[in-house]
Amino acid sequence: MKIFGCNDSRHVRPLWTAEEMGLDYELEMLPFPPRFFKKEYLDTNILGTVPYLKDGKVEMTESVAMCTYLCEQYGPSDLIVSPDEDDYADYLNWLAHSDATLTFPLTVYLRYALQEVGVADAAAEGYKRWFLARLRLLEKKLESREYLCSDRFTLADICVSYAIYLATSLNVNEALKPNITRWSEKLFNRDAFKRATSQRFIEES
Ligand SMILES: N[C@@H](CCC(=O)N[C@@H](CS)C(=O)NCC(=O)O)C(=O)O
């Protein structure tokens, strides 16, 4: 199995999952954005996005789906919440929320605040505020719990906390509300997370 990523990109989700499960994988780290700095990558992934996962005939372009794939293909794993558990619907909701509601506005912020400065500065600020407002649900949910679902560490924690990791790597530190800080510090202290985030693309000088 091979996973492609860029520094701090959403490849952290499947990599962290693979590390938690003790799976073997090959990782290729690319310069960001690859469609610009490594054009031949488009022959591998026509979208040019990361992460990209190749496992035999399997090819995937969605980070959250990759996490579920790894657990279902190479599990069984407690990282998954199954349909017979009380928190199943909540779990599915957090998985979708992690990318569509939390990570998406941050990537618009990244583009216009850091990559294309001056093109749409107001959009950058607007999407940052939108992201921060959308953390309301997460901060409230974490008032009374250690993990998001089923009283244990699951893919919901991996996928949602990645958005907090990305926010802090972009210096959007207002994301660090009290409950989110307590929860994410504990998650980011896991050895599997440290292994997943320590593998970086190094620019040749
Ligand atoms: N929904 C996809 C989004 C993939 C995506 O847009 N990744 C970003 C980096 S985190 C990217 O590749 N950006 C560069 C580009 O669009 O060219 C996922 O969850 O994997």
The ligand as a Gaussian input file, in Angstrom:
#p B3LYP/6-31G(d) Opt

LIG

0 1
 N      -11.631000      15.920000       0.558000
 C      -10.271000      15.563000       0.208000
 C       -9.507000      16.853000      -0.047000
 C       -8.140000      16.666000      -0.660000
 C       -7.447000      18.008000      -0.812000
 O       -8.018000      18.996000      -1.347000
 N       -6.199000      18.071000      -0.312000
 C       -5.435000      19.298000      -0.348000
 C       -4.323000      19.239000       0.713000
 S       -4.874000      18.857000       2.341000
 C       -4.723000      19.458000      -1.664000
 O       -4.343000      18.461000      -2.258000
 N       -4.522000      20.700000      -2.123000
 C       -3.728000      20.983000      -3.279000
 C       -4.518000      21.153000      -4.534000
 O       -5.756000      21.218000      -4.483000
 O       -3.910000      21.239000      -5.592000
 C       -9.675000      14.727000       1.353000
 O      -10.247000      14.699000       2.447000
 O       -8.661000      14.046000       1.162000

